[in-house]
Amino acid sequence: MIGLYIRLSHADVDLSEEKLESNSVQNQKKLLHGFVKSRQEFANVECEEFVDDGYSGTDFNRPAFGELLEKIKSREINTVIVKDFSRFGRDYIESGEYIEKLFPILGVRFIAVNDGYDSNTSERNDNQNFEMVVKNIVNSFYSKDISLKIASADKMRQKNAMYLGGHRIYGFLKDPKDKHKVIVDPVASLVIRKIFELACDGKTTTQIANALNEEKVITPSQYLTQNKTVSGKNKAWDLKNISWDRSMIYHILENREYKGDYVGRKTKRTSPCSKKSVPTKKEEQIIIEHAHEAIVTDEEFELANQVITKLNKHKNTKDEIAYPLKGKVRCGNCNHVMRYYSRSKTDNYFSCGYNKPSDTGECCKDPISESVLSDIVYRGVVRYLELIDSADEKLQKIEQNNKKAGMDFSKQIECVDNKIQKLQNDKIHLYEDYAKDRSNREEYINRRSDVERQIHDLLAEKEVLNHKLSSYKSENYTQISSLKQAKDTLKPSENSDQPLTREMIEAFIDSVVIYDDTKLEIKFKFADEIAEVLKV
């Protein structure tokens, strides 16, 4: 069976009218069927069409192309015919992988009609092969050039405050008179106004989100989906978030589009032809003030943001109290970080602020003194540092004993690498012989399979040698050496008023778990690794 592959990209609209018509789906079908009818060798051979309409040639992840490949692999299709190389693909490396490697192995004949290429004759025609490579490279650069032109055109539209893309942000609709402009959504804009009014009244983002949830106001994603502005397939958010949260409120309050400003170029492609986008910095965005109808005034926007910023600063100020065990002390029952209470006249202390019943009983209600806890942790750190010294000393001896054995394994690995490189060269020579008719296809496949089997065996042997080599160099060596270095730098001083420092806590301790007033556990970093070394 013959597979007729046809592709038309959205980027083709950038072509001239004459060229666009030439590449149209109907024109490609007519050309390919005419070619098949003109060749006596294809008489009475069944044809099947595979059409990718609206798919880029730089990406081979296309539905119809996938179907074509499946039928090739199942031996249903043994000939592929396209209008030209550009219709097959514009990535010259991946196109070459299919045309020069996969198709010959599967016994598939490939024909590009307008480029005069036929894989049945190209093996005996070096000039034809060279032309194919050049044309694929040109197609690749052409596609990148088109991508850059489209990006440049989009940027010019954005500089003219023209909206692009499929949907508009919550609160606005497409202008029915001009799809590149927006009008205020009479329903969603009421919610936006309410959010700004609550913020101006001094409500926090969490309080605003809770108020909307209590009133059962649906979220932007739900609203836009219900109104068919976006679908489940192309939405830019997760519909599982069916309730408002503080981050959603914050993003609305900081979006200057609600005060009538146009904000373009919010994202950019990582490279030409790439589908991956990344957020742009604010200074790189295109901002045009008062470009469309606003939902809130400039004054309301500024006031709401000032209030939110002030509340956040106040919240951050409360958290700025510094103490060595900050964030490390946890309740042994509920696993929450215990709250720190600072007192000017009495000793500071830790206490669980949840007091919820758990499987092991009530949370720790009794406070524990900071000075008492710090003294216990300090004595634990001193003992821990002694173990680090012992482990480091033992590791040094192990490394010295294993150094010679490790060098032997390194030499064996180098020898295996040399053998693999030689076989890789042999594999290239086999293909060259096959391409120049010095060997037939069956002989080429058999000899190549034998070489690949030898390479596979050598790679397995190398993996075993690498494993043996790594076992001679302790996996814990780097970690414990780092701890030793930190220990020498941060060694506690018994004469200091504050022997336990924040730096020491960060370097050596994961957490301090309080179960009750008689039991606590200090979880040290790499404690298991140290214990393992000391057992050796």
C-alpha positions as CSV (number, residue, x, y, z in Angstrom):
1,M,0.0,0.0,0.0
2,I,1.1,3.6,-0.7
3,G,0.8,6.3,2.0
4,L,0.2,9.8,0.5
5,Y,1.3,12.3,3.2
6,I,-0.1,15.8,3.1
7,R,0.7,18.7,5.5
8,L,-0.4,22.3,5.6
9,S,0.8,24.6,8.4
10,H,-0.8,27.7,9.9
11,A,2.6,29.4,9.1
12,D,1.8,29.0,5.4
13,V,-0.6,31.9,5.6
14,D,2.5,34.0,5.6
15,L,3.3,32.9,2.1
16,S,2.2,34.6,-1.1
17,E,-1.3,33.8,-2.3
18,E,0.1,31.8,-5.2
19,K,2.4,29.8,-3.0
20,L,-0.4,29.2,-0.4
21,E,-2.6,27.8,-3.2
22,S,0.2,25.6,-4.4
23,N,0.6,24.1,-0.9
24,S,-3.1,23.7,-0.2
25,V,-4.4,20.3,0.9
26,Q,-6.5,19.9,-2.3
27,N,-3.6,20.8,-4.5
28,Q,-1.3,18.3,-2.7
29,K,-3.9,15.5,-3.0
30,K,-4.4,16.3,-6.7
31,L,-0.6,16.3,-7.4
32,L,0.1,13.0,-5.5
33,H,-2.8,11.1,-7.0
34,G,-1.7,12.3,-10.5
35,F,1.8,11.1,-9.9
36,V,0.7,7.7,-8.8
37,K,-1.6,7.3,-11.9
38,S,1.3,8.3,-14.2
39,R,3.5,5.5,-13.0
40,Q,2.9,2.0,-14.4
41,E,4.6,0.4,-11.4
42,F,1.8,1.7,-9.1
43,A,-1.0,0.4,-11.2
44,N,-3.6,-1.4,-9.1
45,V,-1.8,-0.4,-5.9
46,E,-4.1,0.9,-3.1
47,C,-3.4,4.4,-1.8
48,E,-4.3,5.9,1.6
49,E,-4.2,9.6,2.5
50,F,-2.7,11.0,5.7
51,V,-3.5,14.7,6.2
52,D,-2.1,17.0,8.9
53,D,-3.9,20.3,8.3
54,G,-2.6,23.1,10.6
55,Y,0.5,21.4,12.0
56,S,4.0,22.8,11.9
57,G,6.8,21.0,10.0
58,T,9.3,21.6,12.8
59,D,7.6,19.1,15.0
60,F,6.9,15.5,14.0
61,N,4.4,15.0,16.8
62,R,1.4,15.1,14.4
63,P,-1.7,12.9,14.5
64,A,-1.8,11.8,10.8
65,F,2.0,11.3,10.7
66,G,1.7,9.1,13.8
67,E,-0.9,7.0,12.0
68,L,1.3,6.7,9.0
69,L,4.2,5.5,11.1
70,E,2.1,2.9,12.8
71,K,1.0,1.4,9.5
72,I,4.6,1.5,8.3
73,K,5.7,-0.5,11.4
74,S,2.9,-3.0,10.9
75,R,4.1,-3.5,7.3
76,E,0.8,-2.2,5.8
77,I,2.5,0.6,3.9
78,N,5.8,0.2,2.0
79,T,5.9,3.4,0.0
80,V,5.5,7.0,1.2
81,I,4.9,9.9,-1.3
82,V,5.0,13.6,-0.5
83,K,4.8,16.8,-2.6
84,D,8.3,17.9,-1.5
85,F,10.6,17.7,1.5
86,S,9.1,20.7,3.2
87,R,5.7,19.0,3.4
88,F,7.3,16.0,5.1
89,G,9.1,18.1,7.7
90,R,11.2,21.2,8.2
91,D,13.6,19.9,10.8
92,Y,16.5,18.7,8.7
93,I,18.0,16.4,11.4
94,E,14.8,14.5,12.2
95,S,13.8,14.4,8.5
96,G,17.1,12.8,7.7
97,E,16.6,10.3,10.6
98,Y,13.4,9.0,9.0
99,I,14.4,9.2,5.3
100,E,18.0,7.8,5.6
101,K,17.8,5.5,8.6
102,L,14.3,4.4,9.7
103,F,12.6,4.0,6.3
104,P,15.5,1.9,4.7
105,I,15.6,-0.4,7.7
106,L,11.8,-1.0,7.4
107,G,12.0,-1.4,3.6
108,V,10.0,1.7,2.9
109,R,10.4,3.6,-0.3
110,F,10.3,7.4,0.0
111,I,9.4,9.8,-2.9
112,A,9.3,13.6,-2.9
113,V,7.7,14.4,-6.2
114,N,8.6,18.1,-6.8
115,D,12.2,17.6,-5.5
116,G,12.7,14.6,-7.9
117,Y,13.8,12.4,-5.0
118,D,13.2,8.6,-4.9
119,S,15.0,6.5,-2.3
120,N,15.1,3.5,-4.7
121,T,17.5,5.4,-7.0
122,S,19.2,7.8,-4.5
123,E,21.4,5.0,-3.1
124,R,23.2,5.1,-6.5
125,N,23.1,8.8,-6.9
126,D,25.4,10.8,-4.5
127,N,24.2,14.1,-6.0
128,Q,20.6,13.4,-5.2
129,N,21.5,12.6,-1.6
130,F,23.4,15.8,-1.3
131,E,20.5,17.8,-2.8
132,M,18.2,16.2,-0.2
133,V,20.4,17.3,2.7
134,V,20.7,20.9,1.3
135,K,17.0,21.2,0.8
136,N,16.2,19.9,4.3
137,I,18.6,22.4,5.8
138,V,17.1,25.2,3.7
139,N,13.6,24.1,4.9
140,S,14.7,24.2,8.5
141,F,16.1,27.7,8.2
142,Y,13.1,28.8,6.3
143,S,10.8,27.6,9.1
144,K,12.8,29.5,11.7
145,D,12.7,32.6,9.5
146,I,8.9,32.3,9.2
147,S,8.7,31.9,13.0
148,L,10.8,35.1,13.6
149,K,8.6,37.0,11.1
150,I,5.4,35.9,12.9
151,A,6.9,36.9,16.2
152,S,8.0,40.3,14.8
153,A,4.5,40.9,13.4
154,D,2.9,39.9,16.7
155,K,5.2,42.4,18.5
156,M,4.1,45.2,16.2
157,R,0.4,44.3,16.8
158,Q,1.1,44.4,20.6
159,K,2.7,47.8,20.3
160,N,-0.5,49.0,18.8
161,A,-2.5,47.6,21.8
162,M,-3.9,44.7,19.8
163,Y,-4.9,41.7,21.8
164,L,-3.8,38.3,20.5
165,G,-4.7,34.8,21.5
166,G,-7.9,32.8,22.0
167,H,-9.4,34.3,25.2
168,R,-9.4,37.5,27.3
169,I,-8.7,37.8,31.0
170,Y,-11.5,37.4,33.5
171,G,-13.5,40.6,33.6
172,F,-13.2,41.4,29.8
173,L,-14.7,40.0,26.6
174,K,-13.6,40.2,23.0
175,D,-15.0,43.2,21.2
176,P,-17.5,41.8,18.6
177,K,-16.5,44.6,16.3
178,D,-12.8,44.0,16.5
179,K,-11.4,40.7,17.8
180,H,-8.1,42.5,18.7
181,K,-9.9,44.7,21.2
182,V,-11.7,44.2,24.5
183,I,-14.9,45.3,26.2
184,V,-15.9,45.1,29.8
185,D,-17.8,41.9,30.8
186,P,-20.9,43.2,32.6
187,V,-21.1,40.1,34.9
188,A,-17.4,39.3,35.8
189,S,-16.5,43.0,36.2
190,L,-18.8,43.1,39.2
191,V,-16.7,40.6,41.0
192,I,-13.5,42.5,40.0
193,R,-14.9,45.7,41.4
194,K,-15.9,43.9,44.7
195,I,-12.4,42.5,45.1
196,F,-10.8,46.0,44.7
197,E,-13.4,47.5,47.0
198,L,-12.7,45.0,49.8
199,A,-8.9,45.6,49.3
200,C,-9.4,49.4,49.6
201,D,-11.4,48.7,52.9
202,G,-8.3,47.0,54.3
203,K,-9.1,43.4,53.8
204,T,-6.3,40.9,53.2
205,T,-6.1,38.7,50.2
206,T,-7.1,35.7,52.3
207,Q,-10.1,37.5,53.8
208,I,-11.2,38.5,50.3
209,A,-10.9,34.9,49.0
210,N,-12.9,33.6,52.0
211,A,-15.6,36.2,51.5
212,L,-16.0,35.2,47.8
213,N,-16.1,31.5,48.7
214,E,-18.8,32.1,51.4
215,E,-20.9,33.9,48.8
216,K,-20.4,31.0,46.5
217,V,-18.9,33.2,43.7
218,I,-17.5,30.8,41.0
219,T,-13.8,31.2,40.2
220,P,-12.5,32.7,36.9
221,S,-11.7,29.3,35.4
222,Q,-15.2,28.0,36.1
223,Y,-16.8,31.2,34.8
224,L,-14.8,31.2,31.5
225,T,-15.4,27.5,30.9
226,Q,-19.2,27.7,31.7
227,N,-19.4,30.6,29.2
228,K,-17.4,28.7,26.6
229,T,-14.7,31.4,26.5
230,V,-12.2,28.6,27.0
231,S,-12.4,24.8,26.9
232,G,-11.0,22.2,29.1
233,K,-8.3,21.5,26.5
234,N,-6.9,25.0,26.0
235,K,-7.4,26.5,29.5
236,A,-4.3,28.0,31.2
237,W,-5.2,26.8,34.7
238,D,-6.3,23.8,36.6
239,L,-10.1,23.4,37.0
240,K,-9.5,21.4,40.1
241,N,-9.1,24.8,41.9
242,I,-12.8,25.3,42.4
243,S,-12.4,27.8,45.2
244,W,-10.8,31.2,45.5
245,D,-7.4,31.5,47.2
246,R,-5.1,34.4,48.2
247,S,-2.9,34.0,45.1
248,M,-5.8,34.4,42.7
249,I,-6.8,37.6,44.5
250,Y,-3.3,38.9,44.5
251,H,-2.8,38.4,40.8
252,I,-6.1,40.2,40.1
253,L,-5.1,43.2,42.3
254,E,-1.7,43.6,40.6
255,N,-3.0,43.3,37.1
256,R,-3.1,46.8,35.6
257,E,-5.3,45.8,32.7
258,Y,-8.2,46.3,35.1
259,K,-7.4,50.0,35.2
260,G,-7.5,50.2,31.4
261,D,-3.8,49.6,30.6
262,Y,-2.7,47.2,27.8
263,V,-0.1,44.7,28.9
264,G,1.5,42.7,26.0
265,R,4.4,40.3,25.6
266,K,3.8,38.6,28.9
267,T,5.6,35.5,27.7
268,K,8.2,34.8,25.0
269,R,9.4,31.7,23.1
270,T,12.6,30.1,24.4
271,S,13.8,29.9,20.7
272,P,12.4,30.2,17.2
273,C,10.0,27.3,16.4
274,S,9.9,26.3,20.0
275,K,6.5,25.7,21.6
276,K,7.9,26.4,25.1
277,S,7.3,29.9,26.5
278,V,8.7,31.6,29.6
279,P,7.4,34.7,31.4
280,T,9.0,37.9,30.4
281,K,10.4,40.4,32.9
282,K,8.2,43.4,33.6
283,E,10.6,45.8,32.0
284,E,10.4,43.7,28.8
285,Q,6.6,43.8,28.6
286,I,4.7,46.2,26.3
287,I,2.6,48.5,28.4
288,I,0.2,51.1,27.0
289,E,-1.7,53.2,29.5
290,H,-5.4,53.8,29.2
291,A,-5.7,51.7,26.0
292,H,-9.2,50.4,26.7
293,E,-12.2,50.8,29.1
294,A,-11.3,50.3,32.7
295,I,-13.1,48.4,35.4
296,V,-11.5,50.4,38.3
297,T,-10.0,53.9,38.4
298,D,-6.3,54.6,38.7
299,E,-6.9,55.8,42.2
300,E,-8.7,52.6,43.3
301,F,-6.0,50.5,41.7
302,E,-3.2,52.4,43.5
303,L,-5.0,52.4,46.9
304,A,-5.8,48.7,46.8
305,N,-2.2,47.8,46.0
306,Q,-0.9,50.2,48.7
307,V,-3.1,48.5,51.3
308,I,-2.1,45.0,50.3
309,T,1.6,46.0,50.3
310,K,1.3,47.5,53.7
311,L,-0.5,44.5,55.1
312,N,2.2,42.2,53.6
313,K,5.0,44.3,55.1
314,H,3.3,44.2,58.5
315,K,3.0,40.4,58.3
316,N,6.6,40.1,57.3
317,T,7.7,42.3,60.1
318,K,6.1,40.0,62.6
319,D,8.0,37.1,61.1
320,E,11.4,38.8,61.3
321,I,12.2,37.7,64.9
322,A,15.5,35.9,64.6
323,Y,16.4,33.0,66.9
324,P,18.8,30.0,66.2
325,L,16.1,27.2,66.2
326,K,13.7,29.1,63.9
327,G,11.6,26.7,61.8
328,K,13.4,23.6,63.3
329,V,11.3,22.8,66.4
330,R,8.3,20.6,65.6
331,C,5.4,19.0,67.6
332,G,5.9,15.3,67.8
333,N,2.2,14.6,67.5
334,C,0.9,16.9,64.7
335,N,4.3,17.6,63.1
336,H,3.6,21.3,62.8
337,V,6.4,23.8,63.4
338,M,6.0,25.0,67.0
339,R,5.3,28.6,67.6
340,Y,8.0,30.8,69.2
341,Y,6.9,33.2,71.9
342,S,9.2,36.1,72.8
343,R,8.9,37.6,76.3
344,S,10.8,40.6,77.5
345,K,10.6,39.8,81.2
346,T,10.6,36.0,81.2
347,D,12.3,33.3,79.2
348,N,11.2,32.9,75.6
349,Y,9.5,29.5,74.8
350,F,8.1,27.2,72.2
351,S,4.5,25.8,72.2
352,C,2.3,24.0,69.7
353,G,-0.3,26.4,68.5
354,Y,-2.7,23.7,67.2
355,N,-3.6,21.6,70.2
356,K,-5.5,19.2,68.1
357,P,-6.0,15.5,69.1
358,S,-4.0,13.0,67.1
359,D,-3.5,9.2,67.0
360,T,-0.9,9.5,69.7
361,G,-2.9,11.8,72.0
362,E,-3.1,15.6,72.4
363,C,-0.5,17.9,70.9
364,C,2.2,19.3,73.2
365,K,0.4,21.9,75.3
366,D,3.1,22.5,77.8
367,P,5.6,25.2,76.7
368,I,9.3,24.4,76.6
369,S,11.9,27.0,77.5
370,E,14.2,28.2,74.7
371,S,17.2,28.3,77.0
372,V,16.6,24.8,78.2
373,L,16.0,23.5,74.7
374,S,19.1,25.3,73.4
375,D,21.3,23.8,76.1
376,I,20.0,20.2,75.2
377,V,20.5,20.8,71.5
378,Y,24.0,22.3,72.1
379,R,25.2,19.2,74.0
380,G,23.8,17.1,71.2
381,V,25.7,19.1,68.6
382,V,28.9,18.7,70.5
383,R,28.5,14.9,70.6
384,Y,27.5,14.9,66.9
385,L,30.7,16.8,65.9
386,E,32.8,14.2,67.7
387,L,31.1,11.5,65.6
388,I,31.9,13.5,62.4
389,D,35.6,13.5,63.4
390,S,35.5,9.8,63.9
391,A,33.8,9.1,60.6
392,D,36.1,11.4,58.7
393,E,39.2,9.8,60.2
394,K,37.9,6.3,59.2
395,L,37.0,7.5,55.7
396,Q,40.5,8.8,55.1
397,K,41.9,5.4,55.9
398,I,39.4,3.7,53.6
399,E,40.1,6.1,50.7
400,Q,43.9,5.4,51.0
401,N,43.4,1.6,50.9
402,N,41.1,1.8,47.9
403,K,43.0,4.3,45.8
404,K,45.2,1.7,44.1
405,A,42.2,-0.6,43.4
406,G,40.3,2.3,41.9
407,M,43.1,3.1,39.5
408,D,43.0,-0.5,38.2
409,F,39.3,-0.2,37.5
410,S,39.8,3.1,35.8
411,K,42.3,1.5,33.4
412,Q,39.9,-1.3,32.6
413,I,37.1,1.2,31.9
414,E,39.4,3.1,29.5
415,C,40.1,-0.1,27.7
416,V,36.4,-0.8,27.3
417,D,35.8,2.7,26.0
418,N,38.4,2.2,23.3
419,K,36.7,-1.0,22.2
420,I,33.3,0.7,22.0
421,Q,34.8,3.6,19.9
422,K,36.3,1.1,17.5
423,L,33.0,-0.7,17.1
424,Q,31.2,2.6,16.5
425,N,33.6,3.3,13.7
426,D,33.0,-0.2,12.3
427,K,29.3,0.6,12.3
428,I,29.8,3.7,10.2
429,H,32.0,1.8,7.7
430,L,29.3,-0.8,7.4
431,Y,26.7,1.8,6.4
432,E,29.2,3.4,3.9
433,D,29.7,0.0,2.3
434,Y,25.9,-0.5,2.1
435,A,25.4,3.0,0.7
436,K,28.0,2.3,-2.1
437,D,26.5,-1.1,-3.0
438,R,29.5,-3.0,-1.5
439,S,27.1,-5.1,0.5
440,N,23.4,-6.0,0.2
441,R,20.7,-4.9,2.6
442,E,20.4,-8.3,4.4
443,E,24.2,-8.5,4.9
444,Y,24.3,-4.9,6.2
445,I,21.5,-5.5,8.7
446,N,23.1,-8.8,10.0
447,R,26.5,-7.3,10.4
448,R,25.2,-4.2,12.0
449,S,23.2,-6.2,14.5
450,D,26.3,-8.1,15.4
451,V,28.2,-4.9,16.0
452,E,25.4,-3.4,18.1
453,R,25.3,-6.6,20.2
454,Q,29.0,-6.3,20.9
455,I,28.6,-2.6,21.9
456,H,25.6,-3.5,24.1
457,D,27.7,-6.2,25.9
458,L,30.6,-3.8,26.4
459,L,28.4,-1.1,27.8
460,A,27.0,-3.6,30.3
461,E,30.6,-4.5,31.2
462,K,31.5,-0.8,31.6
463,E,28.5,-0.3,33.9
464,V,29.7,-3.2,36.2
465,L,33.2,-1.7,36.3
466,N,31.8,1.8,37.1
467,H,29.8,0.3,39.9
468,K,32.8,-1.4,41.3
469,L,34.8,1.8,41.0
470,S,32.2,3.8,42.8
471,S,32.0,1.2,45.6
472,Y,35.7,1.7,46.3
473,K,35.0,5.4,46.8
474,S,32.6,5.7,49.6
475,E,29.3,7.3,48.7
476,N,29.3,9.1,52.0
477,Y,32.8,10.6,51.6
478,T,31.7,13.9,50.0
479,Q,28.8,14.5,52.5
480,I,30.9,13.7,55.6
481,S,33.9,15.8,54.3
482,S,31.5,18.7,53.8
483,L,30.2,18.3,57.4
484,K,33.9,18.1,58.6
485,Q,34.6,21.4,56.8
486,A,31.5,23.0,58.3
487,K,32.4,21.6,61.7
488,D,35.9,23.2,61.6
489,T,34.4,26.5,60.6
490,L,31.4,26.6,62.9
491,K,32.9,24.8,66.0
492,P,30.9,26.1,69.0
493,S,32.6,28.0,71.7
494,E,31.8,27.1,75.3
495,N,32.8,30.6,76.5
496,S,30.3,32.3,74.2
497,D,27.0,33.7,75.7
498,Q,25.2,32.2,72.7
499,P,27.2,28.9,71.9
500,L,24.4,27.7,69.6
501,T,24.2,29.8,66.4
502,R,21.9,29.8,63.4
503,E,24.7,28.8,61.1
504,M,25.4,25.6,63.2
505,I,21.7,24.7,63.2
506,E,21.4,25.1,59.4
507,A,24.6,23.1,58.8
508,F,23.9,20.1,61.1
509,I,20.2,19.8,62.1
510,D,17.1,18.8,60.2
511,S,14.7,19.2,63.0
512,V,14.1,19.0,66.8
513,V,10.9,17.1,67.6
514,I,9.2,17.6,70.9
515,Y,6.9,14.8,72.1
516,D,6.3,16.0,75.7
517,D,8.2,17.5,78.6
518,T,10.3,14.4,79.0
519,K,11.1,13.3,75.4
520,L,12.6,15.0,72.4
521,E,14.5,13.9,69.3
522,I,17.2,15.7,67.5
523,K,17.3,14.7,63.8
524,F,20.8,15.4,62.5
525,K,21.8,15.7,58.9
526,F,23.4,12.6,57.4
527,A,23.2,10.7,60.7
528,D,22.5,7.4,58.9
529,E,25.6,7.9,56.6
530,I,27.8,8.6,59.6
531,A,26.4,5.5,61.4
532,E,27.1,3.4,58.3
533,V,30.7,4.5,58.1
534,L,31.4,3.9,61.8
535,K,30.0,0.4,61.4
536,V,32.5,-0.5,58.8
